[in-house]
Amino acid sequence: MNLLQPPPSKKRLGVFKFASCDGCQLSLLSCEDELLEVAGKIEIAHFLEASSEIKPGPYDIALVEGSITTPSDIERIRHIRQQSKTLVTIGACATSGGIQALRNWGDHEEFISCVYTNPAYIESLATSTAIANHVSVDFELRGCPIDRYQLLEVLTALIADRQPRTPQHSVCMECKRRGTVCLSITRALPCLGPVTQAGCGAICPAYDRACYGCFGPAAQANCPALSQHYLATGTPATKLVHALRNMNAGAEIFQIESDRLERGSPER
């Protein structure tokens, strides 16, 4: 090592929250011992879940949890984007709108009037949308919640200035690796494993519960073909709509297919 060279500077990290349950931020805090190894290479400049100290940008890495649900959210995410060299969205809310994206199919005004005594004071959008719908995103980390080891991979990769490596294949691959018997074949359950990105370890099928898509659509997911298979084996279309409209209801591929099923349209 050349002693005349200054030590490498730490990457400045900002962690930000929008409409969400905080579970993905907690996944970061749950890394504990592993996080300590990374901590020496980053400066946590903004992370309200962990510290009340707030340092202004710019940030080398911004981790963003949550969906956009208010007009002020749009302005804030644009400001964060301007202040961030690399912006990573974490979790189903940030990458697809989250479970709150179910409002996208409902009557927004009716919801507000039922919940709030004075709806006139509520500033809310009729939709819950992903961060990528409003600003450019450099990397998406899926899951509800995210996988802690995938999060560590993303952080260590960005610290080392390389592209993160996370699974792109479907949950079915994870079932095969675990030796889990296919629930779709053996029990005729409408499992979303064939169209869902891996990352959860296929936990639900291992405990006799069909996959409900918490990691969002896999690459090149063929939802219409899967729907046709389940419809042909007796699964009601409404059950498939409910399966698709879950944590990642707002993901474009899931949204298009659930709308098609709800309309009763033939496959195109």
N, C-alpha and C positions, 0 to 999 in steps of 0.2 A: 504493500500500500504506500502510495506517495504521501508522505506526511505534510507536504506543502499544499495538497488539495484539501479543500474544506469538506467536512463530512456531508453525505447526501442529506438534503432537506427532507423533512417528513411531509407526507401527503396530508393536505388539510381535508378533513371529513366533515360533512354536514348531513344530518339525518332529519328528515322533515315528515310531518304527518298531515294528512288531509282526512276525509271521511273514512274512518276505519275503526277497528277494535283495539289497536296497538299490539296485536299478537305478533306481527312480524318484527316490530322493534324489540319485543321481548325475546324473540328468537336470537337476536343479536346479543342481548345481555345474557342469555342462557349459555352462550358459548364458553363463558367463564375461563378455564385454563387456556383453551385455544386462543381466546381473545387476547389474553395477556401477551402471547407471542407476537400478535399483530400490533398490539398497542404501542410497542416501541418504534414502529415505523409510520405511525399516523398521529396527527394532531386532531383531536376531536374538538372542532370549532363550534359546532351547533348540534346538540342532541338533548332536547328538553326532557326526554324520558329518563335520561341518566344524570343530567347536570343542569342547574339553573344558569350556569355561565354561558353567555352568548357572545360569540365573536363574529364580527362581520365577514362577509365574503371578500374575495372570491374563494371558491372551494375547488379542490382538485377532484374530489369525488362527492357526489350527492346521492344519498339513498332516500328515495321517496316512497312512503307508504300512504295508501288511501286513494279514494276516487274524488273526482271533481263534482261537487253538488251545489255550489253556490256561485254567484257572479264574482265574489271576492276571491274565491279559490282560483279562478282563471287568471286574475291579475297576479296573485301570489306565485303560482307555478311559473308564470312567465318571468317573473323577477328571479326566481330560483334558477331557472334555466340560463338566464343571462349571467348569473354569478357562478355557474358550475362548468368546469371543463368536461367532466364526464357525469352524466345523469343516469342512474340505475333505478328502475321502478321495482319495488319488492312486494310480492303478494298479489292475490287475486283482485283486491280492490283497486290497486294501482295499475294492474295490467289489463283488467277487463271491466272494471266498474263495481266488482264485488257483489255480494248478496243484495246490497241496496239497489243494484241495477234492476231489480224486479219492479221498481217504480216506473221504469221505462214503458211498461205495458199497462200501467194504471192511470187513474185520474188524479193528477197531481194536486189540483185545487181541492178535490174532495178529501184527499189525505190530510192536507193542511187544516181544513175546516174541522175535521174530526179530532185532530190531535191538539190543536192550539186554540185557546180562548180568543186571542186577538190575531187572526191570520194576517192582518194588514201589516204587522210588524215583522213578519217572516220573509226573509229574502232567500229563496231557494229555487234551484233550477228544476225543470220537469223531468230531467234525466240525471242519472249517475253514470259518468263516463270515465274511461281510462285516461291516465296522464298523457299517453301518446296521441290522444285525440286533440290535444291542445298545444303540445310542444314536441320537439324532437327528442327521442329517447335513445340512449346509446346501448342499453342492455336491459332485458326484462328477466326478472327472476320470479318464476311462477310458484304457486302453492297457497294453500289456506290452512295453516300458515306455511311460510317458506321452510325449507329444510336448512337447518343450521350449518351443515357441512357444505351444502351448495353455496350458502352465503359466505362462508370462510373462503371457499374457492374463488368466488367473485372478488372479494377484498384482496386476497393475496395476489390474484392475477393483475388487478388494477394497480396495486402497489409496485409490481414488477413490470408494469407497462406491457402486458400481454393480454390476449383475448381470453376471457373466461371460458371454461369447458364444462358445460352442464348437459344432461341427457336430452336427446331430441326424439328418441324412440317412444313407443307406446307402453302403457302399464302392462300389457300382455307379456312383454319381455321379462318384466320383473316377476310376474306370476310364474313363468316358466322356470326362472332361476331359483325361486323359492320352493318349487315343486307343488304349487297350489293348483288344485283341480279347477278347470274352467267352469265357472258358475253359469255362464251363458249356455254351454253345451249340456251340462249335467242336470241343471235345475231350471233351465229356460228363464233365467233372470235377465232383465234388460241392463246389462253391464256396459258402462261407457269406457271400459279399459281399452278397447281397440282404437278409440279416437282420442284418448287422453294422454298427455305427455307424462312420461315417467318422472320419478323424483320422490315419491312418497314411500317407496319400498313395497308397494302393493299391499298395504296394511289391511284395507277393508276386505278384499277377497280372501285374505288369509284367515279372516274371522267370519267368513260366510256372509259377507255383505257386498253386494255388487258395487263396483266403482261408480262414484257420482261426479267424477270429473273435477276434483279440487285443484289439479295442476293445469287445467285449461287444455285447449286443443293441441294434439300432437301435430308434428309437421305432416302436411298432406293428409290430414284427417278426412276420411270419406264418410261423412255423417249420413248422407242419403242412403248409401248402400247398407249401412248398419241398421238404419231405421226400417228399410224394406225387409231386412232379415227378421227383425223383431216383430213387425206387423204380420209377416207371413206365418210366424209361429204363435200368433194369438195375443201378443202384447197390445193393449189399447193405445191408440195414438196419444190420448191424454196423459198416460203414464210416461210416455217418452218425452212429452213436452215438459212435464214436471222434472224429469231427470236432467234434461238439458238446461232448464232454468233453475240453476242452483248458484253456487259461488261464482261461477264463470258465465252466468246467463248473458252478460253483455259482450262476451267474446264473439266476434263477427260470425264465425263458422257455426257456433252453437245457436246464435240468435237467428240466423237465416234458416237453419233447419227447424228450430222450434216454431218459427212463424209459418213455415211451409206445412208442418204437421197440423198446426192449429187451424189453418185454412182448409186442410184436407186436400191440398194440391198434389197432383201426381209428381213423381220424380222427373226432374228435367235434366 
